[in-house]
Amino acid sequence: MRRITTLTIGIIMLFTSFSFALDVNTTGKYLEKKELDEWGILALYSCGTDVKDKTLEKVDESQVTTDYEAYMMGAIPKGEDVSDYAQKIIKAQGENGKFADYIDGTGEDLINGHIWGIISLYAANKENYDKEKALEWLKENQNEDGGFSVFTGMDYSDVDLTAMGLIAYSILGLNENSEEVKSALAFIDENLDKKETCEGIAYYILARTKLGLEVDSSLHNKLLKYKLKDGSFKHLRSNSKGNYMATWHGILALVDYENRFSVFTKLHNLNRFKDIKKGDRSYDEITSLVNKN
């Protein structure tokens, strides 16, 4: 009886892994046909695609801090040296702790510029900035309802941005026992269905994974309702066609859910594996264990 039960469990696990591989493979093929930016490259990298030869447009002439932060999310998987970009972001941190809207250190309006400064520098493993001030600024700009707004001074909180804020909180050392994290989680739980989008669900999965929290299968199943037969994801359930942005969100969340570790942690740990390379015996097992802490 025990042998039969073990065999049954093994078959179920094998089928589940096979189904996941088919899901990701279909979505990956959809993305491959599109003109990729840094986010599409990151999504393909997350599911094991070699992205070293993918084209990524440089942002050297840009004055917008988020352009550099976003660029790094595609450049790191490609194996590029992002030290210069990281230093520009670090120099853009003001005395109040905020990563400025512009690379010259000006601009106090964009909360996502601050959040992605924290995430991109973590991904690059270039964290020689004032984390204490960065955390304090983030806390000060969290709304009373627990969420984060797109712009400073706004009371209207955004589900997607709140999930991004949770990723930043995790990077800066907060966990599920922190009051700020509790209130942000509560805000998303209360508002996710009211303001439901593929991207919102995806970012919530990414946030819970980065925090080391369980991602309920119902959340995963809710995300899959946005997936179409061609592998794409749609922005709203009412949409009949998928789109590029929803799709890269979807694949990042699917892979995080399956791996049970964050793609941002995977990027952060890249330089820890200098003595082994992909293709070496037990590479996948070793890197997976490290990424799961």
C-alpha positions as CSV (number, residue, x, y, z in Angstrom):
1,M,0.0,0.0,0.0
2,R,2.8,2.4,0.9
3,R,4.6,1.6,-2.3
4,I,1.4,2.4,-4.3
5,T,0.9,5.7,-2.5
6,T,4.5,6.7,-3.1
7,L,4.3,5.8,-6.8
8,T,1.0,7.8,-7.1
9,I,2.6,10.9,-5.4
10,G,5.6,10.5,-7.7
11,I,3.4,10.4,-10.8
12,I,1.4,13.5,-9.7
13,M,4.6,15.4,-9.0
14,L,6.0,14.4,-12.4
15,F,2.8,15.4,-14.2
16,T,2.7,18.8,-12.3
17,S,6.3,19.5,-13.3
18,F,5.6,18.5,-16.9
19,S,2.5,20.8,-17.0
20,F,4.5,23.7,-15.6
21,A,7.3,23.2,-18.1
22,L,4.7,23.2,-20.9
23,D,3.1,26.4,-19.5
24,V,6.4,28.3,-19.3
25,N,7.7,27.0,-22.6
26,T,4.6,28.2,-24.4
27,T,4.8,31.6,-22.8
28,G,8.5,31.8,-23.5
29,K,7.9,31.2,-27.2
30,Y,5.3,33.9,-27.2
31,L,7.8,36.4,-25.7
32,E,10.6,35.3,-28.0
33,K,8.6,36.5,-31.0
34,K,8.3,40.0,-29.5
35,E,10.7,42.9,-29.5
36,L,12.3,42.4,-26.1
37,D,13.1,45.1,-23.6
38,E,14.8,44.6,-20.2
39,W,11.7,43.0,-18.7
40,G,11.2,40.5,-21.4
41,I,14.8,39.5,-21.1
42,L,14.5,39.2,-17.3
43,A,11.4,37.0,-17.8
44,L,13.1,34.7,-20.2
45,Y,16.2,34.5,-18.0
46,S,14.0,33.5,-15.0
47,C,12.8,30.4,-16.8
48,G,16.2,29.3,-17.8
49,T,16.6,30.8,-21.3
50,D,20.1,31.9,-22.3
51,V,19.7,35.6,-22.9
52,K,23.4,36.6,-23.4
53,D,22.9,37.4,-27.1
54,K,19.6,39.3,-26.7
55,T,19.8,43.0,-27.7
56,L,19.2,45.6,-25.1
57,E,19.2,49.3,-25.9
58,K,21.6,51.4,-23.9
59,V,20.3,54.3,-21.7
60,D,23.5,56.3,-21.4
61,E,21.9,59.5,-22.7
62,S,18.9,59.3,-20.4
63,Q,18.5,61.6,-17.3
64,V,15.7,59.5,-15.8
65,T,16.8,57.3,-12.9
66,T,14.2,54.6,-13.5
67,D,15.7,54.1,-17.0
68,Y,19.0,53.0,-15.4
69,E,17.2,50.9,-12.8
70,A,15.2,49.1,-15.5
71,Y,18.2,48.6,-17.8
72,M,20.0,46.8,-15.0
73,M,17.2,44.3,-14.7
74,G,17.9,43.1,-18.3
75,A,21.7,43.7,-18.3
76,I,22.5,41.6,-15.3
77,P,20.9,38.4,-16.8
78,K,23.0,39.1,-19.9
79,G,26.1,39.1,-17.9
80,E,27.0,42.7,-18.4
81,D,29.0,44.8,-16.0
82,V,26.5,47.3,-14.5
83,S,28.9,48.9,-12.0
84,D,28.8,52.3,-13.7
85,Y,25.0,52.3,-13.8
86,A,24.8,51.3,-10.2
87,Q,27.1,54.1,-9.2
88,K,24.9,56.6,-11.0
89,I,21.9,55.4,-9.1
90,I,23.8,55.5,-5.8
91,K,24.9,59.1,-6.4
92,A,21.3,60.0,-7.1
93,Q,20.4,59.2,-3.5
94,G,19.6,62.5,-1.7
95,E,20.2,63.5,1.9
96,N,16.7,62.4,2.8
97,G,17.4,58.9,1.6
98,K,15.3,59.0,-1.6
99,F,16.7,57.9,-4.9
100,A,15.9,61.0,-7.0
101,D,13.7,61.0,-10.0
102,Y,16.6,62.2,-12.2
103,I,20.2,60.9,-12.3
104,D,21.5,64.4,-11.4
105,G,19.9,64.1,-8.0
106,T,16.8,66.2,-8.6
107,G,13.1,65.2,-8.4
108,E,11.2,64.1,-5.3
109,D,7.9,62.8,-6.9
110,L,8.3,59.2,-8.1
111,I,8.0,56.5,-5.4
112,N,8.7,53.8,-7.9
113,G,12.1,55.4,-8.7
114,H,13.0,54.9,-5.1
115,I,11.7,51.4,-4.8
116,W,13.4,50.2,-8.0
117,G,16.6,51.9,-6.9
118,I,16.6,49.5,-3.9
119,I,15.6,46.5,-6.0
120,S,18.1,47.1,-8.9
121,L,21.1,47.7,-6.6
122,Y,20.2,44.5,-4.7
123,A,20.0,42.6,-7.9
124,A,23.4,44.0,-9.0
125,N,24.9,43.3,-5.5
126,K,25.9,46.9,-5.4
127,E,24.4,48.0,-2.1
128,N,26.9,50.6,-0.8
129,Y,24.3,53.3,-0.2
130,D,22.5,54.6,2.9
131,K,20.0,51.8,3.5
132,E,18.8,53.2,6.8
133,K,17.8,56.5,5.2
134,A,16.3,54.7,2.2
135,L,14.2,52.6,4.5
136,E,13.1,55.6,6.6
137,W,12.0,57.4,3.4
138,L,10.0,54.4,2.2
139,K,8.2,54.1,5.6
140,E,7.4,57.9,5.6
141,N,5.8,57.6,2.2
142,Q,3.6,54.6,3.0
143,N,0.0,55.6,3.1
144,E,-2.3,55.2,6.1
145,D,-4.1,52.4,4.4
146,G,-0.9,50.4,4.1
147,G,-0.4,51.0,0.4
148,F,2.0,53.1,-1.8
149,S,1.0,55.7,-4.3
150,V,2.7,56.3,-7.7
151,F,3.5,59.9,-6.6
152,T,4.5,61.4,-3.3
153,G,1.7,63.2,-1.5
154,M,-1.1,61.1,-3.1
155,D,-3.6,59.3,-0.9
156,Y,-4.6,56.8,-3.6
157,S,-2.7,53.6,-3.2
158,D,-1.8,51.3,-6.0
159,V,-1.8,47.5,-5.6
160,D,1.1,46.9,-8.0
161,L,3.3,49.5,-6.5
162,T,2.5,48.3,-3.0
163,A,3.7,44.8,-3.9
164,M,6.9,46.4,-5.3
165,G,7.3,48.2,-2.0
166,L,7.1,44.9,-0.2
167,I,10.0,43.6,-2.2
168,A,12.0,46.6,-1.3
169,Y,11.1,46.2,2.4
170,S,12.3,42.6,2.3
171,I,15.6,43.7,0.7
172,L,16.0,46.3,3.5
173,G,15.5,43.7,6.2
174,L,11.8,43.9,7.1
175,N,9.7,40.7,7.3
176,E,6.2,39.6,7.9
177,N,6.4,40.6,11.5
178,S,7.1,44.2,10.7
179,E,4.1,46.5,11.0
180,E,4.8,48.2,7.7
181,V,4.8,44.8,5.9
182,K,1.6,43.7,7.7
183,S,-0.3,46.8,6.7
184,A,0.9,46.5,3.1
185,L,-0.1,42.9,2.9
186,A,-3.5,43.8,4.4
187,F,-4.0,46.5,1.8
188,I,-3.3,44.1,-1.1
189,D,-5.5,41.4,0.4
190,E,-8.3,43.9,0.7
191,N,-8.0,45.5,-2.7
192,L,-6.6,42.8,-5.0
193,D,-10.0,41.6,-6.2
194,K,-11.4,45.2,-6.4
195,K,-8.6,46.3,-8.6
196,E,-7.6,43.0,-10.1
197,T,-5.2,42.8,-13.1
198,C,-2.8,40.2,-14.2
199,E,0.1,42.5,-13.2
200,G,-1.3,43.1,-9.7
201,I,-1.6,39.3,-9.1
202,A,1.8,38.7,-10.5
203,Y,3.5,41.3,-8.4
204,Y,1.8,40.0,-5.3
205,I,3.2,36.5,-6.0
206,L,6.7,38.1,-6.5
207,A,6.4,40.0,-3.2
208,R,5.2,37.1,-1.1
209,T,8.0,34.9,-2.6
210,K,10.6,37.5,-1.8
211,L,9.3,37.8,1.8
212,G,9.5,34.0,2.1
213,L,5.7,33.7,2.6
214,E,3.6,30.9,1.3
215,V,1.8,31.6,-2.0
216,D,-1.6,30.0,-1.8
217,S,-2.5,27.9,-4.8
218,S,-5.7,30.0,-5.2
219,L,-3.5,33.0,-6.1
220,H,-1.6,30.9,-8.6
221,N,-4.9,29.7,-10.1
222,K,-6.2,33.2,-10.3
223,L,-3.1,34.2,-12.3
224,L,-3.6,31.3,-14.7
225,K,-7.1,32.6,-15.6
226,Y,-5.3,35.4,-17.5
227,K,-3.3,33.0,-19.6
228,L,-4.4,32.3,-23.2
229,K,-3.7,29.2,-25.4
230,D,-0.9,31.0,-27.3
231,G,1.0,31.4,-24.0
232,S,0.3,35.1,-23.6
233,F,-1.3,36.7,-20.6
234,K,-4.0,39.4,-20.9
235,H,-4.1,42.5,-18.7
236,L,-7.8,42.1,-17.7
237,R,-10.0,39.0,-17.7
238,S,-12.4,40.8,-20.0
239,N,-9.7,41.2,-22.6
240,S,-9.8,38.8,-25.6
241,K,-6.1,39.2,-26.5
242,G,-2.9,38.9,-24.6
243,N,-0.1,41.6,-24.5
244,Y,3.6,41.8,-24.0
245,M,3.5,43.6,-20.6
246,A,1.0,41.2,-19.0
247,T,2.9,38.2,-20.3
248,W,6.3,39.1,-18.9
249,H,4.6,39.7,-15.5
250,G,2.9,36.4,-15.8
251,I,6.0,34.4,-16.5
252,L,8.0,36.0,-13.7
253,A,5.3,35.1,-11.2
254,L,4.8,31.6,-12.5
255,V,8.5,30.8,-12.2
256,D,8.8,32.3,-8.8
257,Y,5.8,30.3,-7.6
258,E,7.3,27.1,-9.0
259,N,10.9,27.7,-7.8
260,R,9.8,29.0,-4.4
261,F,12.6,31.7,-4.5
262,S,12.7,35.2,-6.0
263,V,14.1,36.0,-9.3
264,F,15.7,39.1,-7.6
265,T,17.5,36.8,-5.2
266,K,18.7,34.7,-8.1
267,L,20.2,37.9,-9.7
268,H,21.7,39.0,-6.4
269,N,23.4,35.6,-6.0
270,L,24.9,35.4,-9.5
271,N,28.4,36.5,-8.5
272,R,28.4,33.9,-5.7
273,F,28.9,31.1,-8.2
274,K,32.2,32.1,-9.8
275,D,33.7,28.7,-9.1
276,I,31.0,26.8,-10.9
277,K,29.1,27.4,-14.2
278,K,26.0,26.2,-15.8
279,G,26.5,22.8,-17.2
280,D,28.6,21.7,-14.3
281,R,27.4,18.7,-12.3
282,S,24.9,19.6,-9.7
283,Y,24.9,23.3,-10.8
284,D,21.1,23.6,-10.7
285,E,20.8,21.8,-7.3
286,I,23.5,24.0,-5.7
287,T,22.2,27.3,-7.0
288,S,18.7,26.4,-6.1
289,L,19.7,25.7,-2.5
290,V,21.6,29.0,-2.2
291,N,18.7,30.9,-3.7
292,K,16.4,29.3,-1.2
293,N,18.8,30.3,1.6
